Amino acid sequence: MAGEAEKPRFVVEPLGSKHDRAAFSCGVEILDAYLHKQAGQDLKKRVAVPFVITPDGTTIAGYYTLSQCSVQLDEIPAEVAKKLPKYPIVPATLLGRLAVSVAFRGQGHGATLLMDALYRTLQHSREAASASVIVDAKDAAALPFYTKYGFLELPRIERRLFLPMGTVEHLFR
């Protein structure tokens, strides 16, 4: 309608030099500091790939990182482990540091970032094996966010969660 401001179209893209990392604040110092000081270095050193959600190509409304990792088969819940090959270590993808800026909270960007991360992980798993997605919930309050998407708690490591790639695949059917 005439006179209504057009809503920005948010895009998830790899972190780049055009993004204003310094202005980002999610209210959790360790997550803010990571984006401000470490994310660019991790990208250059190929230890993590940061992705951002932005309304304008510069402002960062939220971010997450992806990197490869592995999990011991005996750390995975038995009902899931029995469906996997009996290798002692299973390849996985680590979804790290998912955060949304305080200025953009309550708009569904956390879910958008999670779904983007899971979709990218699924696509990547077709070329570089990954049997699951691993996430470390920052606190007990973050656990329900992940469990509602099917993440299972790994019993040996507090707040570490696991999502089998088969479950990820079902999310996108």
Buried (B, 14 or more C-beta within 10 A) or exposed (E): EEEEEEEEEBEBEEBEEEBEBEEBBBEBEEBBEBBBEBBBEBBEEEEBBBBBBBBEEEBBBBBBBBBBBBBEBEBBEEEBBEEEEEEEEBBBBBBBBBBBBEEBBEBEBBEBBBBBBBBBBBEBBEEEEBBBBBBBBBEEEBBEBBBEBBBBBBEEEEBBBBBBBEBBEEEEE
